[in-house]
Amino acid sequence: RLGRGVNILGYDPIWKDRAQGRLQETHFARIREAGFTAVRINLHPFRHMDAANGFALKPSWLETLDWAVKGALANGLAVILDMHEFHAMAEDPEARKEQFLAFWRQVAGHYRNAPDSVVFEILNEPNKKLTPALWNQFLREVLGVVRETNPTRNVVIGPAFWNSVDH
């Protein structure tokens, strides 16, 4: 179903100001016309979460994400919502755990009624201090959070050590 995909948004300034975004509405059709069947939206949400408010995502951040998901789906593209905060999670996973869980609690709930062409990638390339044992522990917990609102949603889960096949 995912077929040929391309990463989008990631470090795009669109997350701070939609008017500054490099990705525009017309790009979704161009991506499809180029033969792609899926987009992987690289998400860096930690800086857009309010620690004083239970790590709530900023409404403007969610609006931008909704715009991208809607644009992709309208052009027949599957969507992977990729939690891309692997550096922060690798440096201090225990300190980031609640923020990580809060992110998935919000995103999973927000997209609970999305079509099955929207897939969740739990965390891109877990590594460093997020060891295989700790990652498996976190993974069970976050998958439980996702399954509360998305019992049948497809998820992408890679192993520790940068998604290394030998781990």
C-alpha positions in Angstrom: 0.0 0.0 0.0 2.8 2.4 0.8 4.7 1.7 -2.4 7.1 4.5 -3.5 7.4 7.2 -0.9 9.1 10.5 -0.2 9.9 12.4 3.1 8.2 15.8 3.4 8.2 18.8 5.8 10.7 17.7 8.5 12.8 20.8 8.9 10.6 23.0 6.8 10.0 26.4 8.4 6.2 25.8 7.8 6.0 24.5 11.4 6.8 28.0 12.7 4.9 30.0 10.1 2.7 28.5 7.3 3.5 31.5 5.1 7.2 30.6 5.3 6.7 27.0 4.2 8.6 25.6 1.3 6.0 22.8 0.7 2.9 24.3 -1.0 -0.5 22.8 -1.8 0.5 22.2 -5.4 3.4 20.0 -4.4 1.0 17.2 -3.3 -0.2 16.8 -6.9 3.4 17.0 -8.2 4.5 14.3 -5.8 1.7 12.0 -7.1 2.4 12.9 -10.7 6.0 12.0 -10.2 4.9 8.4 -9.4 5.0 8.5 -5.6 2.2 6.8 -3.7 3.1 7.9 -0.1 4.5 10.7 1.9 6.3 10.3 5.2 5.8 13.4 7.3 8.9 13.9 9.5 7.6 15.3 12.8 9.7 17.2 15.3 7.0 18.1 17.8 8.9 18.5 21.1 9.6 22.2 20.6 5.9 22.7 19.8 4.6 21.1 23.0 3.7 23.0 26.2 5.4 21.3 29.2 3.3 23.4 31.6 0.1 22.1 30.1 0.8 18.3 30.0 2.9 18.6 26.9 -0.1 19.8 24.8 0.7 20.3 21.2 0.3 23.9 19.9 -3.0 24.2 18.0 -1.1 25.9 15.1 1.2 22.9 14.9 -1.8 20.5 14.6 -3.4 22.7 12.0 -0.3 22.5 9.9 -0.2 18.8 10.3 -3.9 18.5 9.4 -3.2 20.6 6.3 -0.5 18.3 5.1 -2.4 15.1 5.8 -5.5 16.5 4.0 -3.4 17.6 1.0 -1.7 14.2 0.7 -4.9 12.2 1.1 -6.8 14.4 -1.4 -4.1 13.5 -4.0 -4.3 9.8 -3.4 -1.2 9.6 -1.3 -0.8 7.4 1.8 0.6 9.2 4.8 3.1 8.0 7.4 3.2 10.2 10.5 6.8 9.7 11.5 7.9 10.7 15.1 11.3 12.0 14.1 12.6 13.1 17.6 15.2 10.3 17.6 18.1 12.5 18.7 16.2 13.8 21.8 15.0 10.4 22.6 18.5 8.9 22.2 20.2 11.4 24.5 17.8 11.1 27.5 15.0 8.7 26.9 13.8 8.6 30.5 13.5 12.4 30.7 11.6 12.5 27.4 9.3 9.5 28.0 6.3 11.5 29.2 6.6 13.9 26.4 6.9 11.0 23.9 3.8 9.3 25.3 1.9 12.6 25.4 2.7 13.2 21.7 1.2 9.8 20.7 -1.8 10.2 23.1 -2.7 13.4 21.2 -1.8 12.4 17.7 -3.4 9.0 18.0 -6.6 10.5 19.4 -6.6 13.3 16.8 -6.3 10.9 13.9 -8.5 8.1 15.3 -11.0 8.5 12.5 -8.5 8.9 9.7 -8.6 6.4 6.9 -6.3 3.4 7.1 -4.0 5.0 4.5 -2.7 7.0 7.5 0.1 5.0 9.2 1.9 5.9 12.4 5.7 5.4 12.7 6.3 5.2 16.4 9.9 6.5 16.4 12.4 6.9 13.6 15.7 5.1 14.3 15.9 4.6 18.1 19.5 4.7 19.2 22.2 5.5 21.9 20.7 5.5 25.4 17.4 4.1 24.0 18.8 0.6 24.1 17.0 -2.4 22.7 15.8 -3.4 26.2 14.6 0.1 27.0 13.1 0.6 23.5 11.1 -2.6 23.8 9.8 -1.4 27.2 8.8 2.1 25.8 7.4 0.4 22.7 5.0 -1.7 24.6 3.7 1.3 26.5 3.4 3.7 23.5 1.7 1.0 21.4 -0.8 0.6 24.2 -1.5 4.3 24.0 -2.0 4.2 20.3 -4.2 1.1 20.5 -6.6 2.9 22.9 -7.9 5.0 20.1 -6.5 3.2 17.0 -7.0 -0.6 17.6 -6.3 -1.6 14.0 -4.1 1.3 12.7 -1.0 0.1 10.9 2.2 1.2 12.7 5.8 1.2 11.6 8.2 0.0 14.3 12.0 -0.3 13.8 14.5 -1.9 16.1 17.1 -0.1 18.2 20.6 0.9 16.9 19.2 3.1 14.1 16.7 0.5 12.8 19.6 -1.9 12.4 18.6 -5.3 10.9 20.8 -7.1 13.4 18.9 -5.6 16.3 
